[in-house]
Amino acid sequence: MAEAVNKDTGYTRPRKMKYRKAKASWNPAMQAIPVSGIRRLVNMAADMNDVIHLSIGQPDLPTPKHIIDAYVDALNAGQTGYTMDAGLPELLNALAEYYGKRYNRELSPENILITSGATEALYLAISATSAPGRQFLVTDPSFLLYAPLIRMNGGEVKYIPTRAENNHQLDPDDVIRAMGSRTFALILNNPNNPTGAVYPRSTVETIMEECAYRGIQVYADEVYDHMIFDDDEFASVLNCSMDLDNIMCISSFSKTYSMAGLRVGWVISSQAAIKSLRRYHMFTTSVANTPAQFAGVAALTADQKCVNDMVDIYRQRRDRIVELVDQTPHLTGYKPGGAFYAFPNLPPHVDGSDLALRMLKETGVCAVPGDAFGDDCGNALRFSFATSCERIEEAFDRIIPWMAKQQF
């Protein structure tokens, strides 16, 4: 406690002081970050017993053994330091060869930046380019990361609704009509989260051609690019465009190889764009997890049977959940073509958020309300089928009779 001199006696005496409690002075841009509709339900479920989760989009299948072995071998070999800022050279070469062959496009390691998952890749791409006066086109519904990142950095979001009656397919004419003088970029999530829609080549090529003509940037979130259930060939922006000048293609190992917690993703773009993003990357996470990058090399260079086997399992689950949704009163579904989500509709006037909350409390089944993903889908629910068919069936054994009792 500070001391003060008494003018009458000349002696010092303690001086009483009050300290104000200071609150953190957050950047006003933090207001752009909403409370996650996914986490709100999941956190509530954490305090409950006997909950069946059809909520979180995380693979439940085990990571293939050869990938785990490569991770452990890297640790045992002392590979625990930093890599080059762009990423492990062996992984950059493996990605360039793998995607170059898959999409018949010449790629070099200089076209690629390794990041801490696709989330960091999206953060770098969007926050480095979003600015006041720049408009970004985003589908509605869409993954909940895009709009907050755009708005945090002063950009404007313009939504392009997709419709359940059209299986949430993206209409190229709707995209083109939405383009204007302030349109800076389009975010294209294919296969889509939360709808599971897979956009055909004709759609992607038409959109890419128009964006190239207008000089509009395309940020392609393709983290589910291997989870295709009905089409033989996935229409990536990498093989639907003439060059990479206006493209940032983003993916990761998380979904394809069940490596979500290892946190390795990447951006594929022009060499000039990658050079700029590398500088930004150095001031965010610096480098991705080193032993996980060695595991990524093993994932890409080994036999891909493990991926095909996992996709077959997800396809079986997709088919089963489609059947169960069709049997559920008040739910109207369709057949998602990829990812591991079903996104059925409730009657138009029903609040999906309220229903998801009541369903969790009364049945113990956790699903995500549609309004977590956009403004035009408040009467939808997202069911993740990243869980076994047995658990999916058990969940709908609870949901179907409960829904039958609802009076809408």
Order of alpha helices (4+ residues) and beta strands (2+ residues): beta-beta-alpha-beta-alpha-alpha-beta-alpha-beta-alpha-beta-alpha-beta-alpha-beta-beta-beta-alpha-alpha-alpha-beta-alpha-beta-beta-beta-alpha
